[in-house]
């Protein structure tokens, strides 16, 4: 057993260095990863997970900043996972937005980690789930998961978070655009940020109208549209109250357990799927594919015949 | 053999009803799907695939409309795949934008099909690839693939298209936002649409500056930023010229083959992966999971121990 009891104790008591190392173990897919997650699993389930998502430019980082500050003032301990898309262009995560969070990191009870998405199929949410477990076991009261980019990661967040806050701005376009983006389906709360800008009231009205048409969510709760101006910390207290209210609603209706079991089930399916892929595309099969791609491309054979030659158990 | 030679002939001669039926076979995952795709595969490879992507509200549908009209005037036959996200909220694809395309469908040589994404892992691009093959075999000169929503589908398009056009609007936010969204990496051409609006020139300049910093793509070609006003058909001819130029560049450098082989390889990997998942999560394993989720949730066991009990061959 390479994971010592003492190390687990350090993590569960919230020791920052131990937590940091544990996250690295998970991110780097180190050998002891599974053993670590197994050992920590029984300490999880206490943290409440808040997802912050929305289109680029909606001020998600600033809202996250405000939530951190306001929640720490209430003596809660906070873990933050900022999901940055790795850009092959810049060769790394875009951390510009995170710089502003330096003042928040001064607080004793805040642990902030940026994670790159690396663009891999399903890889994002799996890693986010794992890091959540570590922060949860480390005793954080709240874990805020914030997506920085656009893409599947925005929608995946609802597969992890207990409460999903969708941030929009008056410039995000009309509500039909929000529907198209799939954000309407995942929102537990809307925060119309930069709400001192032109068109804010129209967006709020239009969102509310559309939400009236929407069939009720599993949790059967009215979705509120709140106005915030995160740079001025305006509306953040109301947002926190609304998050608390959603939390209370989920707990009292028993829907929190239902939601979390569903998330857990999806997480297990995802872990299995990624492993099936990894196992199948070992060195041998990958080499066979690259050796045969010319033949398939030149129509000497077709993809389906080729796939069945790889493994006759594949039932196309 | 349930697929008759006569049916294949009707598809490859571009018979609209036969093509339409073939697409339905693929979309509905009918029994004869693989046989059909196998039979059609040797007729593929001639169509040139243009991807249109970008944030919601960028006018992608209008640009697609214009491309259809202008390309049919040049006597090209066109296939169009409009990827609509299925919204659990509305219970179907959002087809509002497509209504405007009715006039385009009047043209003899245009075949338009909307596809729902259904939000399933990897399901989107696989179906798009299959429908592309049918339209390709049906003799279309160009296939335009347009994403309507935000999400992974936007980025997946570059895994299918030969030329990816990213549409932006002055309101899309500064260029850093475009980088974050991962759109910078997939663009072969930028179309700044609604370019008569305020801020257009600033966006063009800022995009060009950023593109200068970007490491060269595989095809080693300068990425142009074009201004369009699709509702007035302004700039569309220039956009088509630029697409043709990119096509010529890819062909003459041999990079078209490299790109298509890479796409084919990814497609094969994806088909295999989806099949592995489907096979693993048969009725039996799905039932075992749902029977045990309570135990895992209550920490009687942990997800990793459970997964290994499902199949000891899974190498976590």
Interface residues (C-beta under 8 A of the other chain):
Chain A: X34 X37 X38 X41 X42 X45 X55 X56 X57 X85 X87 X88 X89 X90 X94 X96 X119 X121 X122 X148 X149 X150 X151 X152 X154 X155 X171 X173 X176 X177 X178 X179 X180 X181 X182 X184 X185 X214 X215 X257 X260 X261 X264 X265 X267 X268 X269 X271 X272 X273 X275 X276 X277 X278 X279 X280 X281 X289 X290 X293 X294 X296 X297 X299 X302 X303 X304 X305 X306 X307 X310 X311 X313 X314 X315 X316
Chain B: X34 X37 X38 X41 X42 X45 X55 X56 X57 X85 X87 X88 X89 X90 X94 X96 X119 X121 X122 X148 X149 X150 X151 X152 X154 X155 X171 X173 X174 X176 X177 X178 X179 X180 X181 X182 X183 X184 X185 X214 X215 X257 X260 X261 X264 X265 X267 X268 X269 X271 X272 X273 X275 X276 X277 X278 X279 X280 X281 X289 X290 X293 X294 X296 X297 X299 X302 X303 X304 X305 X306 X307 X310 X311 X313 X314 X315 X316
